C-alpha cells in the first residue's frame, strides 16, 4: 500500500484532468491525501464543498471516537471491489462546479475471515464523469443497423430520449437538466419510479424520526364554559382587570414622563410579523418519511407505461462494479397527470392515546439488557471501594463550643 501510494504521488501526470484529490483512510483516521490541483485551479467555487474537503474546516469528514466520515462509512458497508459514487449534500444546490466522490473499501483476508482495513477514493469534477457518460451512451455512426428496428444509431443527445445516471437510492447523478442533479428521481418522473417500485427493482423502506419538529396548526375555535352562575362572568372580569393592572404597573416608567424624547415608535409591520411568527410555532413530534433501496439481484429491466394517448418506454441497466444505474426514458410522452410525483417529504405520525403509551414504553433510545449482570464469579467484593462512615467528632464539637462561649463572654465584656 505504501509503495503504491508513493508511486501514485510521483507520477501525477497519469491522472485525468478533473480529478482533484485522492485519499486513503482507516479506522484510525485519514492517512494519506494527495491534491493534484491547487486551490486556485479547482473547478468549484470558493465556498463550495470541494474547497474545504478533507481540510481542517471540514467538520463532516473528520474522524472521532463515535463518528466516521460518509465516504468511509458507506465504503465499509458496500461490497469490497465495487466503487460507490455520491454527490455530497453540501454540493447539490450549486448550478456549476459540482463534485463527485468515488470510494471503495480495502479489505484484508486471513484464511476465511475478511476485515475492512480502510477506504480509498478520489474526488473529481462532475463534468469529468458527465463527459465519460455521454461518450459511452452514444453509438458510433458506423454501427451496423441492418438487424435493428427503430432509430439507429441511438444517442442520449436525441431530443426524444432522456438519459439519467442514478445511484442505488434513486438520486440523480447525471442528467441533461442541470437542475435535476442531486434530486430524487421520483420527483422528476413519478411514472417510471412507480413502475420500478412495482417491478421490485426498488424497495420502499419507511424511516422514522422521533426527534422531529412539526408546525402547530392554528385553531380559531375554542370551547366555552357554560354560564351556570353570573358570578363566573364577574370573576373573569375581575381577573382580567387585575392582570392588566399589574402588567401596567410593571411596565410603567415614571422617568419617561420627564424624558419624552426617548420614546421609540413601533414599526408598522411589527404586528403582522408577530402574527406570522406566532403561527409558525413548532412542537416535538414523530415523522415518517420514505427511502428507496435498489435490489441488486435485478440487473436489467424494461417496461411500457400507458399514459392516455401515448405510451412511455424505459430501459434500466445496472453499471457493473458500482452503485449506479443507467436509465433511458422516452421523453416525448408526459405522464404527470396520471402519475403524480413521488416525494420524500416527511409526514407527521398521529397516535391515539393507547398506541402512544405503548410506543413510549417499548421504543426507548437506549434499551436495557435482557438479563441482569450484577454478579461475576471472578469479581471480589472486598476489593470494591467503600464509603467512610459519618460520625460526630467529640473533640471538634468541644472546640467549637468553647470558642462560642469565649466569643460570647468577650462580647458581653465589651458592651459593659
GINOR-V861706 format. One record per residue. RES is the residue in one letter. PSI is psi in degrees with one decimal (999 if undefined). OMEGA is omega in whole degrees, 0 to 359 (999 if undefined). Layout:
RES_PSI_OMEGA / RES_PSI_OMEGA
This chain:
X_-43.1_180 / X_-41.5_179 / X_-39.5_179 / X_-41.9_181 / X_-37.3_178 / X_-44.1_178 / X_-34.3_179 / X_-38.2_180 / X_-30.2_180 / X_-15.2_182 / X_67.6_181 / X_-10.2_181 / X_-19.3_180 / X_-7.2_180 / X_141.6_177 / X_152.1_178 / X_126.4_184 / X_-20.9_175 / X_117.9_187 / X_-41.2_188 / X_137.3_170 / X_142.0_187 / X_156.6_178 / X_131.5_181 / X_150.6_175 / X_-174.2_178 / X_-19.5_179 / X_-12.4_179 / X_-171.6_180 / X_121.3_186 / X_-41.9_184 / X_139.9_174 / X_130.1_177 / X_118.1_179 / X_125.9_185 / X_-12.9_177 / X_151.8_179 / X_168.9_183 / X_-24.9_181 / X_-15.5_182 / X_4.1_181 / X_153.4_186 / X_-39.5_189 / X_165.7_179 / X_164.9_186 / X_-32.4_185 / X_13.3_184 / X_166.1_188 / X_-36.9_187 / X_-28.5_182 / X_-31.2_183 / X_5.4_182 / X_127.9_180 / X_35.0_176 / X_166.4_181 / X_-25.1_180 / X_-4.0_181 / X_96.8_184 / X_-26.0_184 / X_-20.2_185 / X_30.1_174 / X_153.5_179 / X_129.9_173 / X_-178.3_182 / X_-33.1_183 / X_18.9_182 / X_130.0_174 / X_143.8_180 / X_161.2_182 / X_-42.9_183 / X_-31.8_177 / X_-44.8_184 / X_-44.9_181 / X_-35.2_177 / X_-38.2_179 / X_-31.7_179 / X_-16.0_182 / X_152.7_179 / X_139.3_181 / X_145.9_180 / X_-5.4_179 / X_137.8_181 / X_143.3_178 / X_123.3_182 / X_139.8_174 / X_155.4_176 / X_126.2_180 / X_143.3_182 / X_-25.3_177 / X_-13.6_188 / X_8.6_186 / X_-15.3_185 / X_-10.8_182 / X_137.5_182 / X_-28.2_180 / X_160.0_178 / X_26.2_179 / X_153.2_181 / X_152.6_177 / X_136.8_177 / X_125.4_176 / X_125.6_184 / X_152.8_178 / X_157.0_183 / X_145.9_174 / X_119.9_185 / X_156.8_176 / X_129.3_182 / X_124.9_176 / X_111.0_185 / X_-119.6_177 / X_7.9_181 / X_135.1_181 / X_133.6_180 / X_150.4_178 / X_120.0_180 / X_-28.7_181 / X_-169.0_179 / X_139.4_180 / X_144.5_183 / X_-179.6_180 / X_154.0_172 / X_124.4_184 / X_162.8_179 / X_143.6_179 / X_-28.5_179 / X_-35.2_178 / X_-45.4_179 / X_-37.4_178 / X_-41.0_179 / X_-44.0_178 / X_-38.5_182 / X_-48.4_181 / X_-33.4_178 / X_-35.3_179 / X_-36.3_183 / X_42.5_180 / X_120.5_177 / X_139.9_179 / X_161.6_183 / X_-23.6_181 / X_22.0_179 / X_138.2_178 / X_108.7_182 / X_20.9_183 / X_-34.1_182 / X_19.8_184 / X_131.7_176 / X_141.1_179 / X_-155.8_184 / X_131.6_179 / X_134.6_356 / X_152.9_181 / X_148.8_176 / X_144.7_179 / X_-9.5_178 / X_-5.4_179 / X_149.3_184 / X_-27.9_183 / X_8.2_178 / X_140.6_175 / X_116.0_183 / X_136.9_180 / X_150.8_169 / X_111.5_185 / X_160.3_179 / X_-172.9_185 / X_-6.7_175 / X_15.3_175 / X_31.4_172 / X_138.6_187 / X_128.5_175 / X_-43.9_182 / X_136.6_177 / X_159.5_175 / X_-39.3_178 / X_119.1_181 / X_-27.8_181 / X_-15.1_180 / X_-18.6_185 / X_129.7_181 / X_-9.2_181 / X_161.0_175 / X_135.5_186 / X_-30.5_179 / X_-26.2_177 / X_-26.7_181 / X_-45.1_181 / X_96.9_182 / X_-28.0_182 / X_-46.3_181 / X_-40.2_180 / X_-38.5_178 / X_-38.2_179 / X_-36.8_177 / X_-37.2_177 / X_-40.6_180 / X_-35.0_180 / X_-8.1_177 / X_7.3_179 / X_-29.0_174 / X_139.6_178 / X_137.4_179 / X_127.2_180 / X_127.6_180 / X_128.2_178 / X_149.2_184 / X_140.2_176 / X_108.5_183 / X_6.5_178 / X_33.3_181 / X_167.7_177 / X_128.4_182 / X_152.1_178 / X_138.0_177 / X_129.1_178 / X_135.5_180 / X_129.6_179 / X_120.1_181 / X_-22.1_182 / X_150.9_178 / X_154.9_181 / X_148.6_180 / X_145.7_179 / X_134.5_180 / X_136.7_181 / X_82.0_179 / X_-25.0_183 / X_147.1_177 / X_-13.7_179 / X_-25.5_177 / X_-41.8_179 / X_-41.6_178 / X_-38.8_180 / X_-39.2_179 / X_-39.2_178 / X_-41.1_178 / X_-39.3_178 / X_-41.3_179 / X_-41.6_181 / X_-46.1_181 / X_-39.0_179 / X_-49.2_180 / X_-33.3_179 / X_-41.0_177 / X_-41.0_177 / X_-37.7_178 / X_-41.6_179 / X_-36.6_180 / X_-36.5_183 / X_-6.9_184 / X_136.1_182 / X_108.9_181 / X_-35.5_181 / X_-29.4_181 / X_-17.3_178 / X_-29.6_180 / X_-17.1_181 / X_74.4_183 / X_-15.0_182 / X_-10.0_181 / X_-1.3_179 / X_142.1_179 / X_142.2_179 / X_138.3_179 / X_147.5_179 / X_146.6_182 / X_-32.3_184 / X_10.4_183 / X_-41.8_184 / X_-42.9_180 / X_-41.7_179 / X_-36.5_178 / X_-39.9_178 / X_-35.4_179 / X_-42.6_178 / X_-33.1_180 / X_-31.6_180 / X_-14.5_182 / X_35.7_179 / X_132.6_180 / X_150.4_178 / X_150.9_179 / X_142.3_180 / X_173.3_174 / X_133.8_180 / X_152.8_177 / X_132.2_178 / X_146.8_184 / X_155.9_171 / X_149.3_186 / X_131.8_185 / X_135.0_180 / X_139.0_176 / X_107.6_188 / X_-13.7_180 / X_-21.0_179 / X_108.0_183 / X_-30.1_184 / X_143.7_178 / X_159.6_176 / X_159.1_182 / X_169.4_179 / X_125.9_183 / X_125.8_178 / X_122.6_182 / X_70.5_178 / X_-111.3_184 / X_-8.3_181 / X_169.7_178 / X_135.2_180 / X_127.7_179 / X_143.9_178 / X_155.3_179 / X_133.0_180 / X_135.6_180 / X_136.0_180 / X_138.9_176 / X_125.4_184 / X_144.0_174 / X_39.1_178 / X_177.2_176 / X_21.1_185 / X_153.2_175 / X_137.3_176 / X_130.8_185 / X_120.1_178 / X_122.2_186 / X_142.3_174 / X_119.8_191 / X_-9.9_184 / X_15.2_178 / X_117.0_182 / X_121.1_181 / X_20.4_184 / X_-26.1_179 / X_-38.1_181 / X_-30.3_183 / X_107.5_178 / X_164.7_180 / X_144.2_177 / X_115.5_183 / X_167.8_178 / X_27.7_180 / X_134.3_179 / X_148.5_177 / X_140.5_181 / X_136.0_179 / X_122.0_180 / X_129.0_179 / X_144.8_167 / X_178.7_189 / X_-44.1_184 / X_-43.2_181 / X_-39.4_180 / X_-37.3_179 / X_-43.2_179 / X_-38.0_181 / X_-39.2_179 / X_-27.0_179 / X_-37.1_188 / X_-43.5_185 / X_99.7_179 / X_158.1_180 / X_-42.7_177 / X_115.9_183 / X_137.4_180 / X_154.6_177 / X_154.3_183 / X_-26.4_180 / X_163.4_182 / X_135.9_180 / X_55.7_182 / X_-5.3_183 / X_142.9_175 / X_135.6_185 / X_-27.0_181 / X_1.3_182 / X_132.7_179 / X_115.5_183 / X_-23.6_181 / X_-22.7_180 / X_-6.4_180 / X_155.4_180 / X_155.5_181 / X_144.2_181 / X_145.6_179 / X_149.3_182 / X_139.9_180 / X_122.3_179 / X_162.7_183 / X_127.4_178 / X_114.4_184 / X_-40.9_182 / X_-42.0_180 / X_-36.9_179 / X_-43.9_180 / X_-36.7_178 / X_-45.6_179 / X_-38.7_180 / X_-41.8_179 / X_-41.4_179 / X_-36.8_179 / X_-44.9_179 / X_-37.9_180 / X_-41.5_179 / X_-38.7_180 / X_-41.9_180 / X_-38.1_180 / X_-36.8_180 / X_-35.9_178 / X_-36.2_178 / X_-34.9_181 / X_-40.8_181 / X_-26.7_178 / X_999_999
